[in-house]
Amino acid sequence: MPCLYVSYVVYIFYVLHVGHVLWTEERDAMKQNVTVSLDRQTIRKAKIVAARRDTSISGLLAQQIEILVGEEEAYERAERQAVALLDEGFHLGGGAPASRDELHER
């Protein structure tokens, strides 16, 4: 049985890897240049940060913008789900409200 489990795990990693490669190739094919103006001090510091992370300033900016866009999309999705739940309403138990006469019967 362990051999079957290992094969399954290897297959999962293969599928994830292939999906990642295909997604990366698709994303890279659709890239477009953007020009950004920054002051010299910021550029100097950004070069240092980029070097520490083994990337470029362009790579740093792209990563941060992708994170920002992803967070915004996740927030909007969560907001839509919350509004849908509120529109649907919640059942808090209980039945139909009693009439005034029913409440005051002795």
N, C-alpha and C positions, 0 to 999 in steps of 0.2 A: 504494500500500500504506500509506503513512503516514496517509492520510485514514481508512482503515478502523481503524487502531490508535487514532487520536484519538477516533473515534466510540465505540469499545469502552471507552476510558478514561472518556469522558464518561458513558456508560451505567453503568459501575461506580460512579462517584461519585453518580449519580442514585439508584441502588438503595441504596447505603449511606446516603445522606441520607434517603430515604423510610423505610428501616428504623429509622434513629435517631429520626426524628420520631415514628413510630408507637410505638417503644419508650418514648420520653420521655412521650408522651401517656398511654400505658398506665400507666407508673410514677407519673405525677402524679395520675392518677385514683384510685390506690390509697393515697395518702398518709394518714397518721394523725398527729395531734399527740401529742407526748411532752413532759412537764414535767421540767425538770432544775434542780436547785438548785446554785448556785455562789456562792463568796464574792465580795464586791464587787471586790476586787483582780483576781481572775481575769476577771470580767465586763468590767472596764475594759480590761484587756489584750486580751481577745478582741475587743472592739469595734474596737480599733486594728488588730489583725490582719485582721479582716473588712473594714474600710475600705480597707486596703492592697490586699486581693484583690478589691475591688469586689463584696462579697457581704455577707451578714448573719451573725450568730452562728449562727442556725438553719441557714443554708447551710453554714457551716464544719462544724458538728456532723454534719449529714446527710452531707456529703462524707466526713468521717473515718470515720463509722460504716459507710458503704457500702464504703470501702476495707478496713476491718477485717473486715467480713463476707465480702467477696470473697477476701481472703487466707486466711481460715479455710476457706472452701469449696474453694479451690485446694489447700490443705494436705491437707484430708480426701480430696479426689480423688486426689492424688498418693500418699497413704498407702494407699488402697484398691488403686491400681495396683501399688504396690510389694509389698503383701501377696499380690496375685494372682500376680505374677511369682515370688515366693518359694514359693508353694503349687505352682506349675507346675514349679518346679525348673529347673536349668540343665544342659544337656548339655556336659560338659567334655571331650568326646572319649573315646577309649578304648572298649574293648568290655567284654564280660562279664569279671568277675574270673577269673583262672586258679585252678585248684584247687591244693592243696598239692602233690600228686603232680606236676602239670605244672611247677610252679615248681622242684621239686627233681630233675627228670629230668636225667640226665647224658649 
